[in-house]
Amino acid sequence: MSIQLQVNGKLARVNTDPDTPLLWIIRDELGLTGTKFGCGMGLCGACTVHVDGKPVRACLTPLSAVKGKKVSTVEGLSRDNSHPLQKAWIAHDVPQCGYCQSGQLMSAAALLATNRHPSDAAIDSAMSGNICRCGTYDRIRAAIKTAAAELRKRG
């Protein structure tokens, strides 16, 4: 079955089983390997992407659920690490092993799309579905606040 979707602003047509998890379409069919496989049960957040602006777990989302929709992956934030979140992640030395970072960034981007003044509680709530084995949660929170300030300056 052929399914058309938009990934990071580009149209993609995929011919595969509509029950195939979006994660495998993104990684194997489209070659966008920033989105990671973590647990396969939607619990860790490593596979977080946006579908029509909302964060979803790509490991649980079937291809059929995104037919005709806009999908954004971590590669869609920017090609050159110029997105305020990416710059803040670097400035605050957030990644250690880096495995969870694409999912963390996508959850943070979803938060900042709707809240440019997030409190600690709002950040913790938005990020609660993302596990960081390295425990860089304080740096993640600081980076989100830095990115929020940058986005507020931009208007």
C-alpha positions in Angstrom: 0.0 0.0 0.0 1.3 3.5 -0.9 1.0 6.1 1.8 2.0 9.8 1.3 3.2 11.9 4.2 5.3 15.0 4.7 8.6 14.6 6.6 10.5 17.7 7.6 8.8 19.6 4.8 9.4 17.1 2.0 6.8 14.8 0.5 7.5 11.1 0.9 5.6 8.2 -0.5 6.1 4.9 1.2 5.1 1.5 -0.1 4.9 -0.8 2.8 2.5 -2.4 5.4 0.4 0.4 6.9 0.9 -1.2 10.3 4.7 -0.6 10.2 5.8 1.6 13.0 6.6 5.1 11.9 10.0 4.8 13.6 11.1 2.2 11.0 9.8 4.2 8.1 11.8 7.3 9.3 15.0 5.4 9.9 15.0 2.6 7.3 12.9 3.9 4.5 13.8 7.6 4.7 17.3 7.3 6.1 16.7 9.8 9.0 18.6 8.1 11.8 18.4 10.8 14.4 15.2 9.3 15.8 16.2 6.4 18.0 14.8 3.1 19.0 14.8 2.8 22.8 12.3 0.6 24.4 9.7 -0.2 21.6 6.9 0.4 24.1 6.6 4.2 24.1 8.0 4.5 27.6 11.4 6.0 27.1 10.8 8.9 24.6 13.9 8.2 22.5 11.7 7.9 19.4 9.7 11.1 19.9 8.7 13.0 16.7 6.0 15.5 15.9 2.9 14.6 13.9 1.1 17.8 12.9 3.0 19.6 15.7 2.2 17.1 18.5 4.8 14.9 20.1 4.2 11.2 19.5 6.2 8.0 20.0 7.2 6.8 16.6 7.8 3.2 17.9 4.0 2.9 18.6 2.6 5.0 15.8 1.6 3.0 12.7 2.3 4.4 9.3 -1.4 4.5 8.5 -1.9 7.0 11.3 0.3 9.6 9.6 -1.2 9.4 6.1 -1.3 12.9 4.7 0.1 14.4 7.9 3.2 16.5 8.6 5.9 14.6 10.5 8.9 16.4 12.0 12.0 14.7 13.2 15.1 16.0 15.1 16.7 16.6 11.7 13.9 19.0 10.9 14.8 21.4 13.8 17.8 22.7 11.7 20.6 21.3 9.5 23.3 23.3 11.3 22.4 23.2 15.0 21.1 26.8 14.8 17.7 26.0 16.4 17.6 27.7 19.9 17.2 24.3 21.6 20.2 22.8 19.8 22.3 25.8 20.6 21.2 25.7 24.3 21.8 21.9 24.4 25.4 22.6 23.3 25.9 25.6 25.6 24.7 23.6 28.7 26.6 20.4 27.7 23.4 18.5 28.0 24.3 15.3 26.1 26.5 12.7 27.7 25.9 9.4 25.8 23.5 11.3 23.6 21.1 8.5 22.9 18.0 10.1 24.3 18.7 13.5 23.0 16.7 13.6 19.8 13.6 12.6 21.8 14.4 15.1 24.5 14.8 17.9 21.9 11.5 17.0 20.2 9.6 17.0 23.5 11.2 20.3 24.4 10.3 21.8 21.0 6.7 20.8 21.4 6.6 22.5 24.8 8.2 25.7 23.6 5.8 25.8 20.6 3.0 26.4 23.0 4.8 27.9 26.1 7.6 30.4 25.8 7.6 31.0 29.6 7.7 27.4 31.0 8.0 27.0 34.7 10.0 24.2 36.2 6.8 22.3 36.7 5.7 22.8 33.1 9.1 21.6 31.9 9.1 18.6 34.2 5.6 17.7 33.0 6.4 18.1 29.3 9.6 16.1 29.6 8.3 13.4 32.0 8.0 10.8 29.2 11.6 11.1 28.3 14.2 9.0 30.1 17.8 10.1 30.3 20.0 7.3 31.6 22.8 9.7 32.2 20.6 11.8 34.5 21.2 15.2 32.8 17.8 16.5 33.8 19.0 19.7 35.5 21.0 20.6 32.4 18.0 19.7 30.2 15.8 22.1 32.3 18.4 24.8 32.1 18.8 24.4 28.3 15.0 24.6 27.8 14.9 27.9 29.8 17.8 29.3 27.8 16.1 28.3 24.5 12.8 29.8 25.7 14.5 33.1 26.4 16.1 33.1 23.0 12.7 32.4 21.3 11.1 35.2 23.3 13.7 37.6 22.0 12.9 36.6 18.5 9.3 37.4 19.0 
